[in-house]
Amino acid sequence: MTLNPSPDESARRRSGLGYGLSAYLFWGFLPLVFVLAAPTGAFELVAHRVIWSLVFCAILLAFTRGFGRTWEVITSGRTFWLLALASVLIAVNWTTFIYGVETQQLVEVSLGYYLNPLISIGLGVLFLGERLSPLQWAAVGFGLLAVIIVGIGLGRVPFIAFGVAISFGLYGLVKNRVGGKVGALESMTVETAVLTVPSIALLGYLATVGLDTFVGFGPGHVLVLLCTGPVTAIPLILFGAAARRIPLSWIGMMQYIAPTMQFIIGVAVLGEVMSTTRWIGFFVIWIAVILLSLDLAARANRRRRS
Protein backbone atom coordinates (compact mmCIF):
# COMPACT_ATOMS: atom_id res chain seq x y z
CA MET A 1 0.00 0.00 0.00
CA THR A 2 1.39 3.43 -0.91
CA LEU A 3 0.58 6.70 0.77
CA ASN A 4 0.52 10.11 -0.86
CA PRO A 5 3.09 12.46 0.69
CA SER A 6 1.74 15.17 2.98
CA PRO A 7 1.75 18.80 1.81
CA ASP A 8 4.77 19.49 4.03
CA GLU A 9 6.61 16.48 2.63
CA SER A 10 5.75 17.52 -0.95
CA ALA A 11 7.16 21.00 -0.29
CA ARG A 12 10.24 19.45 1.25
CA ARG A 13 10.78 17.28 -1.83
CA ARG A 14 10.25 20.20 -4.21
CA SER A 15 12.85 22.26 -2.36
CA GLY A 16 15.20 19.26 -2.31
CA LEU A 17 14.77 18.81 -6.05
CA GLY A 18 15.61 22.48 -6.56
CA TYR A 19 18.72 22.21 -4.38
CA GLY A 20 19.86 19.07 -6.21
CA LEU A 21 19.33 20.50 -9.69
CA SER A 22 21.17 23.68 -8.68
CA ALA A 23 24.12 21.65 -7.37
CA TYR A 24 24.49 19.61 -10.54
CA LEU A 25 24.06 22.67 -12.77
CA PHE A 26 26.89 24.31 -10.80
CA TRP A 27 29.09 21.26 -11.38
CA GLY A 28 28.11 21.14 -15.05
CA PHE A 29 29.20 24.72 -15.69
CA LEU A 30 32.35 24.46 -13.53
CA PRO A 31 34.71 23.71 -16.45
CA LEU A 32 34.00 27.18 -17.86
CA VAL A 33 35.44 28.71 -14.67
CA PHE A 34 38.64 26.72 -15.18
CA VAL A 35 38.80 27.84 -18.81
CA LEU A 36 38.55 31.47 -17.65
CA ALA A 37 41.36 30.82 -15.14
CA ALA A 38 43.96 30.31 -17.90
CA PRO A 39 46.97 30.56 -17.86
CA THR A 40 46.94 29.22 -14.30
CA GLY A 41 48.09 25.57 -14.34
CA ALA A 42 46.27 22.65 -12.75
CA PHE A 43 48.36 22.37 -9.58
CA GLU A 44 48.33 26.11 -8.92
CA LEU A 45 44.60 26.29 -9.60
CA VAL A 46 43.90 23.44 -7.16
CA ALA A 47 45.97 25.26 -4.52
CA HIS A 48 43.90 28.42 -5.00
CA ARG A 49 40.71 26.36 -4.97
CA VAL A 50 41.71 24.84 -1.62
CA ILE A 51 42.70 28.11 0.05
CA TRP A 52 39.72 30.19 -1.07
CA SER A 53 37.35 27.31 -0.29
CA LEU A 54 38.69 27.29 3.27
CA VAL A 55 38.22 31.06 3.53
CA PHE A 56 34.64 30.76 2.24
CA CYS A 57 33.90 27.88 4.63
CA ALA A 58 35.30 29.89 7.56
CA ILE A 59 32.94 32.76 6.73
CA LEU A 60 29.97 30.35 6.63
CA LEU A 61 31.06 28.75 9.92
CA ALA A 62 31.16 32.17 11.53
CA PHE A 63 27.54 32.80 10.50
CA THR A 64 26.37 29.31 11.50
CA ARG A 65 28.44 29.11 14.69
CA GLY A 66 30.01 25.93 13.40
CA PHE A 67 33.58 26.29 14.66
CA GLY A 68 32.81 24.16 17.71
CA ARG A 69 31.40 21.35 15.57
CA THR A 70 34.41 21.53 13.27
CA TRP A 71 36.83 21.33 16.20
CA GLU A 72 35.03 18.22 17.44
CA VAL A 73 35.67 16.62 14.03
CA ILE A 74 39.35 17.60 14.09
CA THR A 75 39.81 16.00 17.51
CA SER A 76 37.70 12.93 16.71
CA GLY A 77 40.56 10.61 15.81
CA ARG A 78 39.37 8.05 13.26
CA THR A 79 36.85 10.39 11.60
CA PHE A 80 39.50 13.08 11.15
CA TRP A 81 41.94 10.66 9.52
CA LEU A 82 39.25 9.39 7.19
CA LEU A 83 38.54 12.97 6.13
CA ALA A 84 42.28 13.56 5.70
CA LEU A 85 42.38 10.59 3.32
CA ALA A 86 39.30 11.96 1.56
CA SER A 87 41.07 15.30 1.12
CA VAL A 88 43.97 13.63 -0.71
CA LEU A 89 41.56 11.76 -3.01
CA ILE A 90 39.53 14.87 -3.83
CA ALA A 91 42.76 16.79 -4.56
CA VAL A 92 43.71 14.09 -7.09
CA ASN A 93 40.20 14.34 -8.56
CA TRP A 94 40.33 18.14 -8.85
CA THR A 95 43.81 18.11 -10.39
CA THR A 96 42.84 15.48 -12.98
CA PHE A 97 39.62 17.35 -13.79
CA ILE A 98 41.38 20.67 -14.27
CA TYR A 99 44.19 19.07 -16.30
CA GLY A 100 41.54 17.57 -18.59
CA VAL A 101 39.93 20.98 -19.10
CA GLU A 102 43.28 22.70 -19.71
CA THR A 103 44.37 20.14 -22.29
CA GLN A 104 40.99 20.28 -24.10
CA GLN A 105 39.98 16.78 -23.03
CA LEU A 106 36.75 17.70 -21.26
CA VAL A 107 34.84 15.00 -23.15
CA GLU A 108 37.12 12.39 -21.58
CA VAL A 109 36.51 14.01 -18.18
CA SER A 110 32.77 13.65 -18.74
CA LEU A 111 33.31 9.96 -19.57
CA GLY A 112 34.97 9.61 -16.18
CA TYR A 113 31.93 11.02 -14.39
CA TYR A 114 29.63 8.75 -16.40
CA LEU A 115 31.81 5.84 -15.25
CA ASN A 116 31.87 6.98 -11.63
CA PRO A 117 28.61 5.23 -10.58
CA LEU A 118 29.92 2.00 -12.11
CA ILE A 119 33.19 2.38 -10.22
CA SER A 120 31.22 3.04 -7.03
CA ILE A 121 29.19 -0.14 -7.63
CA GLY A 122 32.42 -2.12 -8.07
CA LEU A 123 33.91 -0.68 -4.88
CA GLY A 124 30.71 -1.54 -3.03
CA VAL A 125 31.05 -5.16 -4.14
CA LEU A 126 34.76 -5.34 -3.26
CA PHE A 127 34.77 -3.51 0.08
CA LEU A 128 31.20 -3.46 1.39
CA GLY A 129 30.01 -6.92 0.33
CA GLU A 130 27.16 -5.52 -1.76
CA ARG A 131 25.40 -7.67 -4.35
CA LEU A 132 24.51 -6.55 -7.84
CA SER A 133 21.16 -6.86 -9.56
CA PRO A 134 21.03 -8.17 -13.15
CA LEU A 135 20.53 -4.60 -14.45
CA GLN A 136 23.59 -3.44 -12.52
CA TRP A 137 25.69 -6.28 -13.93
CA ALA A 138 24.53 -5.33 -17.43
CA ALA A 139 25.37 -1.66 -16.80
CA VAL A 140 28.87 -2.57 -15.59
CA GLY A 141 29.38 -4.69 -18.70
CA PHE A 142 28.30 -1.88 -21.02
CA GLY A 143 30.53 0.53 -19.08
CA LEU A 144 33.59 -1.66 -19.59
CA LEU A 145 32.73 -2.03 -23.27
CA ALA A 146 32.44 1.75 -23.60
CA VAL A 147 35.90 2.26 -22.09
CA ILE A 148 37.40 -0.26 -24.51
CA ILE A 149 35.75 1.42 -27.51
CA VAL A 150 36.79 4.94 -26.42
CA GLY A 151 40.32 3.66 -25.73
CA ILE A 152 40.50 2.24 -29.27
CA GLY A 153 39.34 5.60 -30.65
CA LEU A 154 41.96 7.46 -28.61
CA GLY A 155 44.71 4.96 -29.34
CA ARG A 156 45.50 4.76 -25.62
CA VAL A 157 44.00 3.97 -22.24
CA PRO A 158 41.67 6.87 -21.22
CA PHE A 159 43.77 7.78 -18.18
CA ILE A 160 41.94 11.03 -17.46
CA ALA A 161 38.55 9.28 -17.38
CA PHE A 162 39.92 6.56 -15.11
CA GLY A 163 41.66 9.12 -12.89
CA VAL A 164 38.48 11.13 -12.42
CA ALA A 165 36.25 8.08 -11.89
CA ILE A 166 38.51 6.10 -9.56
CA SER A 167 39.56 9.06 -7.39
CA PHE A 168 35.96 10.21 -6.93
CA GLY A 169 34.75 6.65 -6.41
CA LEU A 170 37.32 6.10 -3.64
CA TYR A 171 36.42 9.52 -2.21
CA GLY A 172 32.78 8.40 -2.03
CA LEU A 173 33.81 5.13 -0.36
CA VAL A 174 35.77 6.97 2.33
CA LYS A 175 32.91 9.41 2.89
CA ASN A 176 30.59 6.41 3.20
CA ARG A 177 32.74 5.15 6.08
CA VAL A 178 32.44 8.58 7.72
CA GLY A 179 28.65 8.33 7.38
CA GLY A 180 26.28 11.07 8.48
CA LYS A 181 28.27 12.00 11.57
CA VAL A 182 29.76 15.10 9.95
CA GLY A 183 27.85 17.87 8.17
CA ALA A 184 28.78 18.91 4.62
CA LEU A 185 30.17 22.30 5.69
CA GLU A 186 32.25 20.89 8.57
CA SER A 187 33.51 18.06 6.38
CA MET A 188 34.60 20.37 3.60
CA THR A 189 36.27 22.71 6.10
CA VAL A 190 38.37 19.88 7.51
CA GLU A 191 39.24 18.49 4.09
CA THR A 192 40.38 21.86 2.74
CA ALA A 193 42.21 22.65 5.99
CA VAL A 194 44.27 19.46 5.59
CA LEU A 195 45.26 20.56 2.07
CA THR A 196 45.93 24.21 2.95
CA VAL A 197 49.52 23.87 4.20
CA PRO A 198 50.82 22.09 1.04
CA SER A 199 48.76 24.53 -1.07
CA ILE A 200 50.38 27.56 0.60
CA ALA A 201 53.79 25.92 0.21
CA LEU A 202 53.18 25.37 -3.51
CA LEU A 203 52.01 28.93 -4.09
CA GLY A 204 55.00 30.23 -2.09
CA TYR A 205 57.39 28.20 -4.23
CA LEU A 206 55.78 29.40 -7.46
CA ALA A 207 56.01 33.00 -6.26
CA THR A 208 59.67 32.53 -5.31
CA VAL A 209 60.65 31.24 -8.76
CA GLY A 210 58.42 33.75 -10.55
CA LEU A 211 55.94 31.24 -11.95
CA ASP A 212 52.81 32.23 -10.05
CA THR A 213 49.91 33.70 -12.03
CA PHE A 214 47.85 35.31 -9.26
CA VAL A 215 49.01 38.80 -10.23
CA GLY A 216 50.08 40.16 -13.56
CA PHE A 217 47.04 39.11 -15.58
CA GLY A 218 44.58 41.78 -14.51
CA PRO A 219 41.91 42.14 -11.81
CA GLY A 220 39.53 39.86 -13.72
CA HIS A 221 41.95 36.96 -13.40
CA VAL A 222 42.34 37.59 -9.67
CA LEU A 223 38.54 37.60 -9.31
CA VAL A 224 38.25 34.25 -11.14
CA LEU A 225 40.78 32.64 -8.80
CA LEU A 226 39.01 34.07 -5.74
CA CYS A 227 35.71 32.69 -7.03
CA THR A 228 37.08 29.14 -7.13
CA GLY A 229 36.33 29.00 -3.40
CA PRO A 230 32.60 29.75 -3.53
CA VAL A 231 32.03 27.70 -6.71
CA THR A 232 33.60 24.73 -4.93
CA ALA A 233 31.70 25.08 -1.66
CA ILE A 234 28.24 26.21 -2.81
CA PRO A 235 27.28 23.13 -4.90
CA LEU A 236 28.49 20.79 -2.16
CA ILE A 237 26.30 22.58 0.38
CA LEU A 238 23.34 22.53 -2.03
CA PHE A 239 23.92 18.81 -2.60
CA GLY A 240 23.92 18.19 1.15
CA ALA A 241 20.62 20.04 1.48
CA ALA A 242 19.13 17.99 -1.37
CA ALA A 243 20.30 14.67 0.03
CA ARG A 244 18.41 15.33 3.27
CA ARG A 245 15.14 16.11 1.46
CA ILE A 246 14.70 13.76 -1.49
CA PRO A 247 15.05 10.00 -2.08
CA LEU A 248 18.48 8.65 -2.97
CA SER A 249 17.08 7.36 -6.27
CA TRP A 250 16.38 10.96 -7.33
CA ILE A 251 19.97 11.89 -6.49
CA GLY A 252 21.17 8.89 -8.44
CA MET A 253 19.40 9.95 -11.60
CA MET A 254 20.39 13.62 -11.25
CA GLN A 255 24.09 12.77 -11.07
CA TYR A 256 24.21 12.41 -14.86
CA ILE A 257 23.31 16.08 -15.39
CA ALA A 258 26.87 17.32 -14.78
CA PRO A 259 28.75 14.95 -17.15
CA THR A 260 26.11 15.53 -19.84
CA MET A 261 26.66 19.29 -19.56
CA GLN A 262 30.43 18.77 -19.58
CA PHE A 263 30.13 16.63 -22.70
CA ILE A 264 28.05 19.32 -24.45
CA ILE A 265 30.46 22.10 -23.40
CA GLY A 266 33.44 20.06 -24.59
CA VAL A 267 31.94 19.44 -28.03
CA ALA A 268 29.85 22.58 -28.67
CA VAL A 269 31.81 25.27 -26.80
CA LEU A 270 35.42 24.09 -26.67
CA GLY A 271 35.27 22.42 -30.08
CA GLU A 272 36.65 19.01 -29.13
CA VAL A 273 36.67 16.56 -32.02
CA MET A 274 34.43 13.49 -31.74
CA SER A 275 35.45 10.61 -33.99
CA THR A 276 32.96 7.92 -34.98
CA THR A 277 34.59 5.52 -32.53
CA ARG A 278 34.20 7.97 -29.65
CA TRP A 279 30.54 8.56 -30.55
CA ILE A 280 29.98 4.79 -30.46
CA GLY A 281 31.73 4.58 -27.09
CA PHE A 282 29.55 7.31 -25.60
CA PHE A 283 26.43 5.72 -27.06
CA VAL A 284 27.36 2.52 -25.20
CA ILE A 285 27.99 4.39 -21.92
CA TRP A 286 24.60 6.08 -22.29
CA ILE A 287 23.04 2.59 -22.50
CA ALA A 288 24.75 1.82 -19.18
CA VAL A 289 23.32 5.05 -17.72
CA ILE A 290 19.80 4.08 -18.83
CA LEU A 291 20.18 0.61 -17.25
CA LEU A 292 21.35 2.11 -13.95
CA SER A 293 18.48 4.60 -13.99
CA LEU A 294 15.99 1.77 -14.58
CA ASP A 295 17.52 -0.15 -11.68
CA LEU A 296 17.23 2.89 -9.39
CA ALA A 297 13.60 3.42 -10.41
CA ALA A 298 12.78 -0.26 -9.79
CA ARG A 299 14.37 -0.15 -6.33
CA ALA A 300 12.45 3.02 -5.48
CA ASN A 301 9.16 1.40 -6.56
CA ARG A 302 9.86 -1.64 -4.40
CA ARG A 303 10.56 0.57 -1.39
CA ARG A 304 7.31 2.49 -1.90
CA ARG A 305 5.30 -0.74 -2.11
CA SER A 306 6.86 -2.04 1.08
Stockholm file with secondary structure:
# STOCKHOLM 1.0

chainA/1-306         MTLNPSPDESARRRSGLGYGLSAYLFWGFLPLVFVLAAPTGAFELVAHRVIWSLVFCAILLAFTRGFGRTWEVITSGRTFWLLALASVLIAVNWTTFIYGVETQQLVEVSLGYYLNPLISIGLGVLFLGERLSPLQWAAVGFGLLAVIIVGIGLGRVPFIAFGVAISFGLYGLVKNRVGGKVGALESMTVETAVLTVPSIALLGYLATVGLDTFVGFGPGHVLVLLCTGPVTAIPLILFGAAARRIPLSWIGMMQYIAPTMQFIIGVAVLGEVMSTTRWIGFFVIWIAVILLSLDLAARANRRRRS
#=GR chainA/1-306 SS CCCCCCHHHHHHHHHHHHHHHHHHHHHHHHHHHHHHTTTSCHHHHHHHHHHHHHHHHHHHHHHHTCHHHHHHHHTSSHHHHHHHHHHHHHHHHHHHHHHHHHTTCHHHHHHHHHHHHHHHHHHHHHHHCCCCCHHHHHHHHHHHHHHHHHHHHHTSCCHHHHHHHHHHHHHHHHHHHHGGGSCHHHHHHHHHHHHHHHHHHHHHHHHHTTCCCSSSSCHHHHHHHHHHHHHHHHHHHHHHHHHTTSCHHHHHHHTTHHHHHHHHIIIIISCCCCCHHHHHHHHHHHHHHHHHHHHHHHHHHHHHHC
#=GC SS_cons         CCCCCCHHHHHHHHHHHHHHHHHHHHHHHHHHHHHHTTTSCHHHHHHHHHHHHHHHHHHHHHHHTCHHHHHHHHTSSHHHHHHHHHHHHHHHHHHHHHHHHHTTCHHHHHHHHHHHHHHHHHHHHHHHCCCCCHHHHHHHHHHHHHHHHHHHHHTSCCHHHHHHHHHHHHHHHHHHHHGGGSCHHHHHHHHHHHHHHHHHHHHHHHHHTTCCCSSSSCHHHHHHHHHHHHHHHHHHHHHHHHHTTSCHHHHHHHTTHHHHHHHHIIIIISCCCCCHHHHHHHHHHHHHHHHHHHHHHHHHHHHHHC
//
